[in-house]
Amino acid sequence: MTLNASLSSAAKAAGQQLTLDVNVAWTQHAITELKAWLELRKQQGATHMTMEEFRHVAQRQPDSHKCWGALTTMAKNLGLIEFGGYVRAQSVKTHSHPVVHWEIV
């Protein structure tokens, strides 16, 4: 096993781009829905969010759960969210593991 942070990041980016390329229609719908949801959350006074909160209310679910990570990276790159630390997951399926607590920009 090789440990290399640069290669690991490159593999992540390549995998996420492949996921976005294969799921173009879902991605376009999801980023539009996420933008509207973030705006609503800001109007409600929220300053942070987790992607699991958005996944819970999203109108359309992707074919692969791997799309969520790619969507999160896209939202971060678009300046919609910024890293805000970690919180415990609320979803029972995730067994309370740490998830990113994104700051809503």
URZIMO-V137249 format. One record per residue. N is the residue number from 1. RES is the residue in three letters. PHI is phi as a letter, one per 30 degrees, with the letter a starting at -180 (* if undefined). NEAR is the number of other ideal C-beta (glycine too) atoms within 10 Angstrom. Layout:
# URZIMO-V137249
n=N res=RES phi=PHI near=NEAR
n=N res=RES phi=PHI near=NEAR
This chain:
# URZIMO-V137249
n=1 res=MET phi=* near=2
n=2 res=THR phi=c near=5
n=3 res=LEU phi=c near=6
n=4 res=ASN phi=a near=9
n=5 res=ALA phi=d near=7
n=6 res=SER phi=d near=7
n=7 res=LEU phi=d near=10
n=8 res=SER phi=d near=11
n=9 res=SER phi=d near=10
n=10 res=ALA phi=d near=11
n=11 res=ALA phi=d near=11
n=12 res=LYS phi=d near=13
n=13 res=ALA phi=d near=12
n=14 res=ALA phi=d near=10
n=15 res=GLY phi=d near=13
n=16 res=GLN phi=d near=18
n=17 res=GLN phi=d near=13
n=18 res=LEU phi=d near=12
n=19 res=THR phi=d near=21
n=20 res=LEU phi=d near=18
n=21 res=ASP phi=d near=10
n=22 res=VAL phi=d near=15
n=23 res=ASN phi=c near=19
n=24 res=VAL phi=e near=9
n=25 res=ALA phi=d near=8
n=26 res=TRP phi=d near=19
n=27 res=THR phi=e near=18
n=28 res=GLN phi=d near=11
n=29 res=HIS phi=d near=15
n=30 res=ALA phi=d near=24
n=31 res=ILE phi=d near=16
n=32 res=THR phi=d near=10
n=33 res=GLU phi=d near=16
n=34 res=LEU phi=d near=21
n=35 res=LYS phi=e near=13
n=36 res=ALA phi=d near=10
n=37 res=TRP phi=d near=17
n=38 res=LEU phi=d near=19
n=39 res=GLU phi=d near=12
n=40 res=LEU phi=d near=11
n=41 res=ARG phi=d near=16
n=42 res=LYS phi=d near=13
n=43 res=GLN phi=d near=8
n=44 res=GLN phi=d near=7
n=45 res=GLY phi=j near=6
n=46 res=ALA phi=d near=12
n=47 res=THR phi=c near=12
n=48 res=HIS phi=b near=16
n=49 res=MET phi=a near=21
n=50 res=THR phi=c near=20
n=51 res=MET phi=d near=19
n=52 res=GLU phi=d near=16
n=53 res=GLU phi=d near=17
n=54 res=PHE phi=d near=21
n=55 res=ARG phi=e near=16
n=56 res=HIS phi=d near=10
n=57 res=VAL phi=c near=9
n=58 res=ALA phi=e near=18
n=59 res=GLN phi=d near=8
n=60 res=ARG phi=b near=9
n=61 res=GLN phi=c near=12
n=62 res=PRO phi=d near=19
n=63 res=ASP phi=d near=10
n=64 res=SER phi=b near=12
n=65 res=HIS phi=d near=9
n=66 res=LYS phi=d near=15
n=67 res=CYS phi=d near=20
n=68 res=TRP phi=d near=18
n=69 res=GLY phi=d near=14
n=70 res=ALA phi=d near=24
n=71 res=LEU phi=d near=25
n=72 res=THR phi=d near=19
n=73 res=THR phi=d near=16
n=74 res=MET phi=d near=17
n=75 res=ALA phi=d near=23
n=76 res=LYS phi=d near=15
n=77 res=ASN phi=d near=9
n=78 res=LEU phi=d near=12
n=79 res=GLY phi=i near=8
n=80 res=LEU phi=d near=17
n=81 res=ILE phi=b near=21
n=82 res=GLU phi=b near=12
n=83 res=PHE phi=e near=10
n=84 res=GLY phi=b near=15
n=85 res=GLY phi=j near=10
n=86 res=TYR phi=b near=12
n=87 res=VAL phi=b near=15
n=88 res=ARG phi=d near=12
n=89 res=ALA phi=d near=16
n=90 res=GLN phi=c near=12
n=91 res=SER phi=d near=14
n=92 res=VAL phi=d near=7
n=93 res=LYS phi=d near=6
n=94 res=THR phi=c near=12
n=95 res=HIS phi=h near=8
n=96 res=SER phi=i near=11
n=97 res=HIS phi=d near=9
n=98 res=PRO phi=d near=11
n=99 res=VAL phi=b near=17
n=100 res=VAL phi=d near=18
n=101 res=HIS phi=c near=15
n=102 res=TRP phi=d near=24
n=103 res=GLU phi=d near=13
n=104 res=ILE phi=d near=17
n=105 res=VAL phi=c near=13
